[in-house]
Amino acid sequence: LSEKFFLPCRILEAKSYNEAIRRGNVRPFEGDEVVICSYQFAKGKASDVHAMPWDLVVIDEAHRLRNVYKSSTVIAQTLKTALAGKRKLLLTATPLQNSLLELFGLVSFIDAYAFGDLTSFRAQYSSVKQQPVFEELRARLRPICHRTLRRQVLPYVRYTKRLPMVQPFTPEESEDRLYELVSDYLRRDNLQALPASQRALMTLVLRKLLASSTFAIAGALQTLTRRLERKLGGTEPAPAALAEELGAEYEALDETADEWPEERAAEPLTAGDRAALVREIADLRHFTELALSVEENAKGKALLVALERAFTEADRLGAPRKAVVFTESRRTQDYLLRVLADSPFAGSIVLFNGSNTDPGSRRIYTDWLTRHAGSDRVTGSRTADMRSALVDEFRERGQILIATEAGAEGINLQFCSLVVNYDLPWNPQRIEQRIGRCHRYGQQHDVVVVNFLNQSNAADQRVFELLAEKFQLFEGVFGVSDEVLGAIESGVDFEKRIAAIYHRCRTPEEIQQAFDDLQRDLGQEIDSALAQTRQQLLDHFDDEVREKLRVRDQVSRAWLNRSERMLMTLTRHELNGGARFVSDAAFDLLDNPFPVAAPLGRYELPRRSGAAHLYRLNHPLAEAILRRAVARELPPARLCFDYASYAGKITALEPLIGAGGWLALTRLTIAGPELAEDHTIVAAITDDGDALDPEIAARLFSLPAVAEPAPGLTAPPALAAVTETRVGEIVDAASERNGRYFDEEMGKLDAWADDRRVSLRAKLNDLDREIAERRKLARQAGALPDKLAHNRAVNQLERKRDEAELEFRAAGREIDQRKDELLNDVERRLRQDAARRPLFTIQWRIA
């Protein structure tokens, strides 16, 4: 946001929040900057988030909220309550996975009145195969859901290819023995080391650490041993404590756990459990000793071979010799650093993880702060600045970046074209995120993706086969397709299914059969009616999207170039000797005449090269220059525009060469109850009284001009009439927008009201049927006790029906109230004041 768009922003996390509180700021979320924080942090500070009058809340990776309609989704429900009534923009590549109810959840998060309740949505849209039902749902989604696919931007965004490379390895006998022992341990029915409520999740984590390195699993085994020793001593460890300890080692745990429901509660220890506990501790100590006895891993040795192969391929492609190596474990990251320290790559290795507290990272961070002190590169957030420092170090001096999952999001590595998956996640979405660090907009070379394959593990081989062939993650222009992304969504369910196969299958035959079944099921999911519905329901027509992108691309490029020239021209005029202009895109600020944060030194327009401050329209210096220029009173003037001296060609102005006329610029402000609109009105006429198109008139100011003496200039009445016409058009357009808003909101409200009635009528009908059935049973019952029981049930049902009837009437009143609120809202919007301020008037001619 700072570098690309110059939007002031700050990261709010525990440290910065607590510092603000200590400074006496009791509302740390408040301020003029864009506030950036995590889901977890926003949930923990929900009351603060709710109290803020946000203009807009942007939620990235919004598919994590799709199950908000379920009671088990604590984070989603907390955020929905905290953000109620706020304008929200949800961003996700995968809005729909298993059910249309997930779409209902996302839409309800944005607007509780877009659909009725869950019951009515399920009743109305359970059969979208019927064309009228499908079209109705699509129409209701269109105003709120907009989707663009990657393939639709290909004509405007250049993407390179992905080239796969496999590095096989065969573990040593000691590594295999450790793998089998720990795998058998994790399959035990009665495991005391893992919380009962999180057993499947923690088993997944331990299996991933086991596959990562002997060093990673050794640390985890020591953690489990300490946990059991405390348990044996009478201290029951909290389930969250294990998650916290393993989460520091396996950084993907938080996101995985968020979509992994608890299983069952813990039960008290029996005498048999205590005996088993002693044996389990002994086993864990034995496993740990074996893991610690392994000093080298076969996969670690294979990394050196893989890097040489990958760099040779990079040389062939003309790409720089830089590689990012991803691992799922911090201990494995430390091991890889030791492996590479004895290689030719020593001295050019950068580590990247969730904390970066190692001496090398701290040194890089300190040097980076010193180098950029006083510049706008420094944000003040250690988290953000550390990430920038490490990426800069890798770009400028590093050759290999060893990253944990913290490096798979939020950093741009287009300058690197080698991605090494030392540990391969089972979640396709996470793999896509990793590769996307390098294979993204701005990458100039084909990206080589290296994966390691355990030759002695049949399950690992089938997982790789599935990811490579079914998901097509590692080759092609994009990797995983939009359709497959939609089918697997966040990938956590897919991880669960893989974990289940590892847990229950022992023989190669069992493994092959289980993966055959999984591959068949996955094919059905991708090709299912839901996948087709997802595509038809959410995708816009390719031609429509492409045309919009084409037009926007052309207009944006033309406007940026033109606006930059105008900004630099105005800057040169207003600074008037306070800056030295070295080109049409750069200047050195020698003196700052404004009370704004604009340090002296080199300024360059965006998209230029060089170590300089980025200069653009919303830079504080540019804003100050614009404010002073706009506030200046300009007397009427006579300008002679010199077309002959213009370096380019403006076809629209050529018929006006030799002609003259008048032009007035007026600022129109339409102030409403919520926001104000600013419009710049260009009114121009020729000496013959003909009105000029505002776009053509504005192009006059692209030409060089000379001011001529013009005492006592008085503009003709026709010029004011053109201005009035333009003002009327803008005011009418605003009124028309309000009319469309009213129609859309009233239509949405009517649909919501119908949804509510459908749901409540269905409830009444169900109760009527149940009452009738009970009465029939009461009449048919022979024994008096049975008759009494049935009649009591009838009375209870009738009371429920009376309550439902009251609810139905209350819903009617709620509908009426919502309509009144809408009418009041529209009436408030109509109360607009249109104020105008003349900026300047000129008499013009073109020579």
C-alpha positions in Angstrom: 0.0 0.0 0.0 2.8 2.4 0.8 5.1 1.6 -2.1 2.6 1.0 -4.9 -0.2 3.4 -3.9 1.3 5.7 -1.4 -1.5 5.1 1.1 -0.5 5.8 4.7 -0.9 2.6 6.7 0.3 0.8 9.8 0.4 -2.7 11.1 -1.4 -3.2 14.3 -0.2 -6.2 16.4 0.2 -7.0 20.0 3.4 -5.0 20.4 2.2 -1.8 18.7 -1.2 -2.0 20.3 0.3 -2.3 23.8 2.8 0.5 23.1 -0.1 2.8 22.1 -2.0 2.0 25.3 1.1 2.8 27.4 1.4 6.1 25.6 -2.2 6.9 26.7 -3.9 6.2 23.5 -7.0 4.2 24.6 -8.1 3.7 21.0 -5.2 2.3 19.1 -7.3 1.4 16.0 -8.2 5.1 15.6 -6.2 7.3 13.2 -6.0 8.5 9.6 -4.0 5.6 8.3 -5.1 2.3 6.8 -4.9 -0.2 9.7 -3.7 -3.8 8.8 -4.1 -6.7 11.3 -4.6 -10.4 11.3 -7.9 -12.4 11.8 -6.7 -13.5 15.2 -5.8 -10.1 16.4 -9.1 -8.6 15.2 -11.0 -11.3 17.0 -9.1 -10.7 20.2 -9.9 -6.9 19.9 -13.4 -7.3 18.7 -14.9 -4.6 20.9 -12.3 -2.1 19.6 -13.0 -3.1 16.0 -16.7 -2.8 16.6 -16.4 0.7 18.1 -14.5 2.2 15.1 -16.6 4.0 12.4 -14.7 2.3 9.5 -15.2 3.7 6.0 -14.3 0.3 4.6 -13.2 -3.0 5.9 -11.2 -5.2 3.4 -11.0 -8.9 4.3 -8.4 -10.9 2.4 -8.6 -14.8 2.2 -12.3 -14.4 2.9 -13.1 -18.0 2.2 -12.1 -18.5 5.9 -15.5 -16.9 6.7 -17.6 -19.1 4.5 -18.9 -21.3 7.4 -20.0 -18.3 9.5 -23.5 -19.7 9.6 -22.2 -22.6 11.7 -22.0 -22.2 15.4 -18.5 -23.8 15.6 -16.8 -21.0 13.6 -15.8 -18.7 16.4 -13.5 -16.3 14.5 -16.0 -15.8 11.7 -18.9 -15.2 14.0 -17.0 -12.9 16.2 -15.8 -10.8 13.3 -19.3 -10.8 11.7 -20.7 -9.3 15.0 -17.8 -6.8 15.3 -18.2 -5.6 11.7 -22.0 -5.4 11.6 -23.1 -2.3 9.8 -19.7 -1.6 8.3 -19.0 -1.5 4.6 -17.0 -4.6 3.7 -15.1 -5.9 0.7 -14.3 -9.6 0.8 -11.4 -11.0 -1.4 -11.1 -14.7 -2.2 -10.0 -16.9 -5.1 -12.3 -19.7 -3.9 -15.7 -18.5 -2.6 -17.4 -21.9 -2.9 -16.3 -25.4 -2.2 -18.8 -28.0 -1.0 -22.2 -26.3 -0.7 -24.1 -23.3 -1.8 -24.6 -22.6 1.9 -21.0 -21.4 2.0 -22.0 -18.7 -0.5 -24.9 -17.8 1.7 -22.3 -17.5 4.6 -20.1 -15.1 2.7 -23.0 -13.0 1.4 -24.5 -12.8 4.9 -21.2 -11.5 6.2 -21.4 -8.6 3.8 -25.2 -7.9 4.0 -27.6 -9.6 6.3 -30.5 -8.5 4.1 -29.2 -9.9 0.8 -31.0 -13.2 1.6 -33.4 -14.4 4.3 -32.3 -16.9 6.9 -30.5 -20.2 6.3 -33.7 -22.2 6.3 -35.3 -20.1 3.5 -32.0 -20.1 1.4 -31.8 -23.9 1.7 -35.5 -24.3 0.8 -35.3 -22.0 -2.3 -31.9 -22.9 -3.8 -31.3 -26.5 -3.0 -32.2 -27.4 -6.6 -30.3 -24.9 -8.7 -30.4 -27.4 -11.6 -33.8 -25.9 -12.4 -33.1 -23.0 -14.8 -35.5 -20.5 -13.2 -34.1 -21.1 -9.7 -30.6 -20.8 -11.1 -31.3 -17.6 -12.9 -32.9 -16.1 -9.8 -29.9 -16.9 -7.6 -27.5 -15.6 -10.3 -29.4 -12.3 -10.5 -29.4 -11.8 -6.7 -25.7 -12.5 -6.6 -24.7 -10.2 -9.5 -24.7 -6.9 -7.5 -22.6 -8.4 -4.7 -20.2 -10.9 -6.2 -17.7 -10.2 -8.9 -15.1 -12.7 -10.1 -12.3 -12.5 -12.6 -10.3 -15.6 -13.6 -6.6 -15.6 -14.2 -7.0 -16.8 -17.8 -9.1 -13.7 -18.5 -6.1 -11.4 -17.9 -3.6 -13.2 -20.1 -3.8 -10.6 -23.0 -2.8 -7.9 -20.5 -0.5 -9.6 -18.0 2.5 -11.6 -19.2 3.0 -14.9 -17.4 6.0 -17.1 -17.8 5.9 -21.0 -17.6 6.5 -23.4 -14.7 9.1 -26.1 -15.3 9.0 -29.1 -12.9 12.1 -30.8 -11.6 12.1 -33.9 -9.4 15.0 -34.7 -7.0 14.8 -38.4 -5.8 16.4 -39.5 -2.5 16.5 -42.7 -0.5 16.7 -42.4 3.3 19.3 -44.2 5.3 18.3 -47.3 7.3 18.3 -45.4 10.6 15.9 -42.7 9.1 13.6 -45.4 7.8 13.6 -47.2 11.2 12.7 -43.9 12.9 10.0 -43.3 10.4 8.4 -46.7 10.9 8.6 -46.5 14.7 7.0 -43.1 15.0 4.3 -43.9 12.4 3.3 -47.1 14.3 3.3 -45.0 17.5 0.9 -42.4 15.9 -1.5 -45.2 14.9 -2.0 -46.4 18.5 -5.6 -46.3 19.7 -4.7 -44.9 23.2 -2.3 -42.0 22.9 -1.8 -40.0 26.0 0.6 -37.5 24.6 -1.9 -35.9 22.2 -5.1 -34.1 23.5 -8.1 -36.2 22.7 -9.8 -33.1 21.2 -7.0 -32.5 18.7 -5.6 -35.9 18.1 -6.1 -36.0 14.3 -4.7 -32.5 13.8 -1.6 -33.1 16.0 -1.0 -36.4 14.3 -1.0 -34.5 11.0 1.6 -32.0 12.3 3.8 -34.8 13.7 3.7 -36.7 10.4 4.7 -33.5 8.5 7.6 -32.9 10.9 8.6 -36.6 10.6 8.8 -36.3 6.9 10.7 -33.0 7.1 13.8 -34.1 9.0 15.0 -36.1 12.0 15.9 -32.8 13.7 12.3 -31.6 13.4 10.7 -34.7 14.8 13.3 -34.9 17.6 12.2 -31.6 18.9 8.5 -32.5 18.7 9.2 -35.8 20.5 10.9 -34.0 23.3 7.9 -31.7 23.6 5.6 -34.7 23.8 7.8 -36.3 26.5 7.8 -33.2 28.7 4.0 -33.1 28.3 3.6 -36.7 29.5 6.0 -36.2 32.4 3.8 -33.3 33.6 0.7 -35.4 33.1 2.2 -38.3 35.1 3.1 -35.8 37.9 -0.6 -34.8 38.2 -0.5 -31.6 36.1 -2.9 -31.9 33.2 -1.4 -29.9 30.3 -3.9 -27.6 28.5 -4.6 -28.8 24.9 -3.8 -25.3 23.7 -0.2 -25.5 25.2 0.8 -28.3 22.8 -0.7 -26.4 19.8 1.3 -23.3 20.9 4.6 -25.2 21.2 4.2 -27.1 17.9 2.8 -24.0 16.2 6.2 -22.3 16.8 7.8 -25.2 14.9 5.1 -25.9 12.3 3.9 -22.4 11.2 0.9 -23.6 9.2 -0.8 -24.9 12.3 -2.9 -21.9 13.1 -4.6 -21.7 9.7 -5.1 -25.5 9.6 -6.5 -25.6 13.1 -9.0 -22.8 12.3 -10.8 -25.2 10.0 -10.2 -28.4 12.0 -13.0 -28.9 14.6 -12.3 -30.4 18.0 -13.1 -34.1 18.3 -13.8 -35.2 21.8 -13.2 -34.1 25.4 -10.4 -35.5 27.5 -11.3 -38.3 30.0 -9.8 -38.9 33.5 -6.8 -41.2 33.8 -7.4 -44.7 34.9 -4.8 -47.0 36.6 -4.3 -48.7 33.2 -3.8 -45.3 31.6 -1.1 -44.5 34.1 0.8 -47.7 33.4 0.4 -47.0 29.6 1.7 -43.5 30.3 5.0 -44.8 31.8 5.5 -47.1 28.8 4.7 -44.3 26.3 7.2 -42.0 27.9 9.9 -44.7 27.6 8.9 -45.2 23.9 9.2 -41.4 23.2 12.6 -41.2 24.9 13.8 -44.1 22.7 12.5 -42.5 19.6 14.1 -39.2 20.6 17.5 -40.9 21.1 17.3 -42.5 17.7 16.4 -39.2 16.1 19.2 -37.4 17.8 21.7 -40.1 16.7 21.0 -39.3 13.0 23.5 -36.6 12.1 22.8 -36.3 8.4 19.6 -36.8 6.4 19.6 -38.2 2.9 17.2 -35.5 1.7 19.7 -32.8 3.1 22.5 -34.3 0.9 20.1 -34.4 -2.0 19.4 -30.7 -1.6 23.0 -29.9 -2.7 22.5 -31.9 -5.9 19.1 -30.4 -6.6 20.5 -26.8 -6.2 23.3 -27.5 -8.7 20.8 -29.0 -11.2 18.4 -26.1 -10.7 21.1 -23.4 -11.1 22.3 -25.2 -14.3 18.8 -24.9 -15.6 18.6 -21.2 -14.6 21.8 -20.6 -16.5 20.2 -22.1 -19.6 17.2 -19.9 -19.2 19.3 -16.8 -18.6 17.8 -16.4 -15.1 19.8 -15.2 -12.0 21.2 -17.9 -9.7 18.8 -17.4 -6.8 16.6 -20.0 -5.1 13.9 -19.9 -2.4 13.9 -23.2 -0.4 10.7 -23.9 1.5 10.5 -26.1 4.6 7.6 -26.8 7.0 9.9 -26.8 10.1 12.1 -24.3 11.8 14.4 -27.0 13.1 14.8 -28.3 9.5 15.5 -24.7 8.5 18.4 -24.6 11.0 19.6 -28.0 9.7 19.6 -26.8 6.1 21.6 -23.7 7.1 24.2 -26.0 8.6 24.2 -28.2 5.4 24.7 -25.1 3.1 27.3 -23.5 5.4 29.8 -26.1 4.2 28.9 -25.6 0.5 29.8 -23.0 -2.1 26.6 -21.1 -1.1 27.9 -20.2 2.3 27.8 -16.5 3.0 24.9 -15.9 0.7 22.1 -17.6 2.7 19.1 -15.7 4.2 16.7 -17.2 6.6 13.0 -16.2 6.7 10.5 -17.4 9.3 7.8 -16.2 11.6 10.0 -14.6 14.2 13.5 -14.1 12.6 15.3 -13.8 16.0 18.5 -15.5 14.7 21.7 -13.3 14.8 22.0 -13.1 11.0 18.4 -11.8 10.6 19.0 -9.3 13.4 22.1 -8.0 11.8 20.4 -7.7 8.4 17.5 -5.8 10.1 19.8 -3.4 11.9 21.9 -2.6 8.8 18.7 -2.1 6.8 17.3 0.4 9.3 20.5 2.3 9.3 20.6 2.4 5.5 17.0 3.6 5.1 16.8 5.8 8.2 14.6 8.8 7.5 13.2 7.3 4.3 9.6 6.2 3.6 10.8 2.6 3.4 10.8 2.3 7.2 7.2 1.7 8.5 8.0 1.5 12.2 6.6 -2.0 12.5 9.3 -4.5 13.2 7.4 -7.3 11.5 6.9 -5.4 8.3 10.4 -3.9 8.3 12.1 -7.2 9.1 10.3 -8.8 6.1 11.4 -5.9 3.8 15.0 -6.1 5.1 15.3 -9.9 4.5 13.7 -9.6 1.0 16.1 -6.8 0.1 19.1 -8.8 1.4 18.1 -11.7 -0.7 17.6 -9.5 -3.8 20.8 -7.6 -3.4 23.3 -10.0 -1.9 21.7 -13.3 -1.2 21.7 -16.4 -3.4 19.5 -18.8 -1.3 16.5 -17.9 0.9 15.5 -20.7 3.3 11.9 -19.9 4.2 9.3 -21.5 6.4 5.6 -21.1 5.7 5.8 -17.4 6.9 7.5 -16.8 3.5 4.7 -18.2 1.5 2.5 -15.1 1.8 2.9 -11.4 1.5 6.3 -11.1 -0.1 7.2 -10.6 -3.8 10.2 -12.5 -5.2 9.8 -11.9 -8.9 13.6 -11.5 -9.1 14.0 -15.2 -8.2 12.9 -18.0 -10.6 13.8 -21.2 -8.6 11.4 -22.6 -6.0 12.5 -25.6 -4.0 9.9 -27.5 -2.1 12.2 -29.2 0.4 9.1 -30.3 2.3 5.9 -30.6 0.2 2.7 -29.6 1.8 -0.4 -31.7 1.3 -2.5 -28.6 0.9 -2.5 -27.6 -2.8 -3.5 -24.1 -1.9 -0.3 -23.7 0.2 1.8 -25.0 -2.6 0.2 -22.5 -5.0 1.0 -19.7 -2.6 4.6 -20.8 -2.3 5.2 -20.9 -6.1 3.2 -17.7 -6.4 5.9 -15.8 -4.6 8.1 -16.1 -7.7 5.7 -17.0 -10.4 3.8 -13.8 -10.5 3.3 -10.5 -12.4 6.7 -9.1 -13.2 8.6 -12.4 -13.4 10.8 -12.3 -16.5 11.9 -16.0 -16.7 10.3 -19.4 -16.6 10.1 -20.6 -13.0 11.7 -23.9 -12.1 9.9 -25.8 -9.3 12.0 -28.5 -7.6 10.3 -31.3 -5.5 11.9 -34.0 -3.5 10.6 -37.6 -3.8 11.3 -40.3 -1.2 12.0 -43.4 -3.3 11.2 -45.8 -0.4 7.8 -44.3 0.6 4.8 -45.4 -1.5 2.4 -42.9 0.1 4.8 -39.9 -0.5 5.0 -41.0 -4.2 1.3 -41.1 -4.6 0.8 -37.7 -3.0 3.3 -36.2 -5.4 1.6 -37.9 -8.3 -1.8 -36.5 -7.2 -0.4 -33.0 -6.8 1.5 -33.0 -10.0 -0.9 -34.7 -12.4 -4.4 -34.0 -11.0 -3.8 -30.5 -9.7 -1.0 -29.7 -12.3 0.7 -27.5 -9.8 4.2 -27.6 -11.1 4.0 -27.0 -14.8 2.2 -24.8 -17.3 1.4 -21.1 -17.3 -0.7 -21.1 -14.2 -0.4 -24.4 -12.3 -3.6 -25.3 -10.4 -6.6 -24.3 -12.5 -9.4 -22.0 -11.3 -11.9 -24.9 -11.4 -9.7 -27.2 -9.2 -9.1 -24.3 -6.8 -12.8 -24.0 -6.5 -13.2 -27.7 -5.8 -10.6 -28.0 -3.1 -11.0 -24.5 -1.5 -8.6 -24.0 1.3 -7.3 -27.6 1.0 -7.7 -28.5 4.7 -10.3 -31.2 3.9 -7.9 -32.6 1.3 -5.1 -32.7 4.0 -7.4 -34.6 6.3 -8.0 -37.2 3.7 -4.3 -37.6 3.0 -3.6 -37.8 6.7 -6.2 -40.5 7.1 -4.5 -42.7 4.5 -1.2 -42.4 6.2 -2.8 -43.3 9.5 -4.7 -46.4 8.5 -2.8 -47.9 5.6 0.3 -50.0 6.2 1.0 -52.1 3.1 1.8 -50.8 -0.4 -1.4 -52.5 -1.6 -3.5 -50.6 1.0 -1.8 -47.4 0.1 -2.4 -47.8 -3.6 -6.0 -48.7 -3.2 -6.7 -45.7 -0.8 -5.1 -43.2 -3.2 -6.9 -44.7 -6.2 -10.2 -44.1 -4.3 -9.1 -40.6 -3.4 -8.2 -39.8 -7.0 -11.5 -41.1 -8.2 -13.4 -39.1 -5.6 -11.4 -35.9 -6.4 -12.2 -36.3 -10.1 -15.9 -36.5 -9.3 -15.6 -33.4 -7.1 -13.9 -31.4 -9.8 -16.2 -32.6 -12.5 -19.4 -32.5 -10.3 -22.5 -30.5 -11.0 -21.5 -28.2 -8.1 -18.3 -27.4 -10.0 -20.3 -26.6 -13.1 -22.7 -24.5 -11.0 -19.9 -22.7 -9.4 -18.5 -21.8 -12.8 -21.8 -20.7 -14.3 -23.0 -18.9 -11.2 -19.9 -16.8 -10.4 -18.0 -16.4 -13.7 -18.7 -13.5 -16.0 -18.5 -14.0 -19.7 -14.9 -14.0 -20.8 -15.5 -11.6 -23.7 -17.2 -9.1 -21.4 -14.3 -9.2 -18.9 -11.6 -9.1 -21.6 -13.3 -6.0 -23.2 -13.4 -4.2 -19.9 -9.8 -5.0 -19.1 -8.7 -3.9 -22.6 -10.4 -0.6 -22.3 -9.3 0.0 -18.8 -5.7 -0.9 -19.7 -5.6 1.6 -22.5 -7.4 4.4 -20.5 -5.2 3.8 -17.4 -1.9 3.9 -19.3 -2.9 7.1 -21.1 -4.2 8.8 -18.0 -1.1 7.9 -15.9 1.3 9.2 -18.4 -0.7 12.4 -18.9 -1.3 13.0 -15.1 2.4 12.4 -14.4 3.4 15.1 -16.9 0.9 17.5 -15.4 2.0 16.8 -11.9 5.6 17.4 -12.7 4.8 20.6 -14.6 2.8 22.0 -11.6 5.5 20.9 -9.2 8.2 22.7 -11.2 6.1 25.9 -11.1 5.1 25.8 -7.4 8.5 24.9 -6.0 10.0 27.7 -8.1 13.7 27.3 -7.4 13.3 25.1 -4.3 14.1 22.0 -6.4 16.5 21.0 -9.1 14.8 19.0 -11.9 17.1 16.4 -13.3 14.6 15.0 -15.8 10.9 15.0 -16.6 10.4 12.2 -14.0 12.8 13.2 -11.2 13.9 16.2 -9.1 16.0 17.0 -6.0 14.1 18.8 -3.3 16.4 21.5 -1.9 13.9 23.4 0.2 10.5 22.3 1.6 8.2 25.3 1.9 5.3 23.3 3.3 4.6 22.1 6.8 4.3 18.4 5.7 6.6 15.4 6.0 8.7 15.7 2.9 12.4 15.1 3.5 14.9 16.8 1.2 16.5 14.6 -1.5 15.7 12.8 -4.7 12.1 12.3 -5.8 11.0 10.1 -8.7 7.7 9.3 -10.3 6.6 5.7 -9.7 7.7 2.9 -12.0 11.2 4.5 -12.3 14.5 3.1 -11.1 16.8 4.5 -8.4 16.9 4.9 -4.6 14.5 7.8 -4.2 11.3 8.9 -2.6 8.3 7.8 -4.7 6.5 10.9 -5.9 2.8 10.8 -7.0 -0.5 12.6 -6.6 -1.2 11.5 -3.0 2.4 12.1 -1.7 2.2 14.7 1.1 4.4 17.1 -0.9 2.2 16.7 -4.0 -0.9 17.2 -2.0 0.5 20.4 -0.4 1.4 21.7 -3.8 -2.1 21.0 -5.2 -3.8 22.6 -2.1 -1.8 25.8 -2.6 -2.4 25.9 -6.3 -6.2 25.3 -6.0 -6.5 27.9 -3.2 -4.8 30.6 -5.3 -7.1 33.3 -6.7 -6.5 33.6 -10.5 -7.7 36.7 -12.4 -9.1 36.3 -15.9 -6.3 35.9 -18.5 -5.7 35.6 -22.2 -3.7 32.5 -23.3 -2.3 31.8 -26.7 -1.7 28.0 -27.1 1.1 27.2 -29.5 0.2 24.0 -31.3 3.2 24.3 -33.7 5.6 23.9 -30.7 3.9 20.8 -29.3 6.0 17.7 -29.8 3.1 15.3 -30.3 -0.1 15.3 -32.2 -3.7 16.0 -30.9 -6.0 15.3 -33.8 -9.1 16.7 -32.0 -7.5 20.1 -31.6 -6.2 20.5 -35.2 -9.6 21.9 -36.5 -9.3 24.7 -33.9 -5.9 26.0 -35.1 -6.3 29.7 -35.7 -9.6 29.8 -33.8 -10.3 31.3 -30.3 -12.9 31.4 -27.6 -13.5 31.3 -23.9 -13.0 28.7 -21.2 -14.0 28.5 -17.5 -13.0 25.9 -14.9 -15.4 25.5 -12.0 -15.2 23.2 -9.0 -18.6 21.7 -8.1 -19.0 20.0 -4.7 -22.2 18.0 -4.0 -22.3 17.4 -0.2 -24.5 14.7 1.0 -25.1 13.2 4.5 -22.4 10.6 4.2 -19.9 11.9 1.7 -19.1 14.7 -0.7 -18.5 14.5 -4.4 -16.1 16.8 -6.2 -16.4 17.5 -9.9 -14.2 19.7 -12.1 -16.4 21.3 -14.8 -14.7 22.4 -18.0 -16.9 24.8 -20.0 -15.6 26.1 -23.3 -17.0 27.9 -26.3 -15.6 29.2 -29.5 -15.8 32.9 -30.6 -18.8 31.7 -32.7 -20.6 30.6 -29.6 -20.3 26.8 -30.2 -19.8 24.7 -27.1 -16.7 22.5 -27.1 -16.7 18.9 -25.8 -15.1 19.1 -22.2 -12.6 16.4 -23.1 -11.4 18.3 -26.2 -11.3 21.6 -24.2 -9.2 20.0 -21.5 -6.6 18.9 -24.1 -5.8 22.6 -24.7 -3.7 22.4 -21.5 -1.4 19.8 -23.0 -0.1 22.6 -25.3 2.6 25.1 -24.4 1.0 28.6 -23.9 1.9 32.3 -23.6 -0.1 34.7 -21.4 -1.0 38.0 -23.0 -2.1 41.2 -21.4 -5.9 41.1 -20.8 -7.1 44.1 -18.7 -10.9 44.1 -18.0 -11.8 40.8 -19.6 -15.5 39.9 -19.3 -16.7 36.5 -20.4 -19.8 36.3 -22.5 -23.1 35.0 -21.0 -22.9 31.9 -23.2 -20.0 30.6 -21.3 -21.9 30.7 -18.0 -24.8 29.0 -19.7 -22.6 26.1 -20.7 -21.4 25.8 -17.1 -25.0 25.7 -15.8 -25.8 23.0 -18.3 -22.8 20.9 -17.1 -23.9 21.5 -13.4 -27.4 20.4 -14.2 -26.2 17.2 -15.9 -24.0 16.2 -12.9 -26.8 16.9 -10.4 -29.3 14.9 -12.5 -26.8 12.1 -12.7 -26.5 12.0 -8.9 -30.2 12.0 -8.6 -30.4 9.1 -11.1 -27.9 7.2 -9.1 -30.0 7.6 -6.0 -33.0 6.4 -7.9 -31.2 3.3 -9.1 -29.9 2.7 -5.5 -33.5 3.0 -4.2 -34.8 0.5 -6.8 -32.0 -2.0 -6.1 -32.3 -1.7 -2.4 -36.1 -2.0 -2.5 -35.9 -5.0 -4.8 -33.4 -6.6 -2.5 -35.6 -5.8 0.5 -38.7 -7.3 -1.1 -36.7 -10.5 -1.9 -35.5 -10.6 1.7 -39.0 -10.2 2.9 -40.2 -13.0 0.6 -37.4 -15.2 1.9 -38.4 -14.6 5.5 -42.0 -15.4 4.7 -41.1 -18.6 2.9 -39.1 -19.7 5.9 -41.8 -18.9 8.4 -44.6 -20.3 6.3 -42.7 -23.6 6.0 -42.3 -23.7 9.7 -46.1 -23.1 10.2 -46.9 -25.8 7.6 -44.6 -28.3 9.3 -46.3 -27.7 12.6 -49.8 -27.9 11.1 -48.9 -31.3 9.6 -47.4 -32.5 12.8 -50.5 -31.4 14.8 -52.8 -33.1 12.3 -50.7 -36.3 12.6 -50.8 -36.3 16.4 -54.5 -35.7 16.5 -55.0 -38.7 14.2 -52.8 -40.8 16.4 -54.8 -39.7 19.5 -58.1 -40.7 17.8 -56.7 -44.1 16.8 -55.2 -44.8 20.2 -57.1 -47.5 22.2 -55.7 -47.0 25.7 -56.5 -43.8 27.6 -52.8 -43.2 28.7 -51.8 -43.2 25.0 -54.6 -40.7 24.2 -53.5 -38.5 27.0 -49.9 -38.6 25.8 -50.8 -37.7 22.2 -53.1 -34.9 23.3 -50.4 -33.4 25.5 -48.1 -33.5 22.5 -50.8 -31.7 20.5 -51.1 -29.0 23.1 -47.3 -28.5 23.1 -47.3 -28.3 19.3 -50.2 -25.8 19.2 -48.3 -23.6 21.6 -45.2 -23.8 19.3 -47.5 -22.9 16.4 -48.9 -19.9 18.3 -45.3 -18.8 18.9 -44.5 -19.3 15.2 -47.6 -17.3 14.3 -46.4 -14.5 16.5 -42.9 -14.7 14.9 -44.6 -14.5 11.5 -46.4 -11.3 12.5 -43.2 -9.9 14.1 -41.4 -10.6 10.8 -44.0 -8.6 9.0 -43.4 -5.7 11.4 -39.6 -6.0 10.9 -40.1 -5.9 7.1 -42.1 -2.7 7.4 -39.5 -1.2 9.7 -36.7 -2.0 7.3 -38.7 -0.4 4.5 -39.2 2.7 6.6 -35.4 2.8 7.3 -34.7 2.5 3.6 -37.1 5.3 2.7 -35.5 7.5 5.4 -32.1 6.6 4.0 -33.0 7.6 0.5 -34.7 10.8 1.7 -31.5 11.6 3.6 -29.4 11.0 0.4 -31.7 13.5 -1.5 -30.7 16.3 0.9 -27.7 17.4 -1.1 -26.1 20.8 -1.3 -24.4 21.8 -4.6 -21.8 24.4 -4.1 -19.6 25.8 -6.8 -16.3 27.7 -6.8 -14.9 29.4 -10.0 -11.3 28.4 -10.4 -10.3 30.5 -13.4 -11.6 32.0 -16.7 -9.5 32.5 -19.8 -9.9 33.8 -23.3 -8.0 31.4 -25.6 -6.7 31.1 -29.1 -4.6 28.4 -30.8 -1.7 29.5 -33.0 
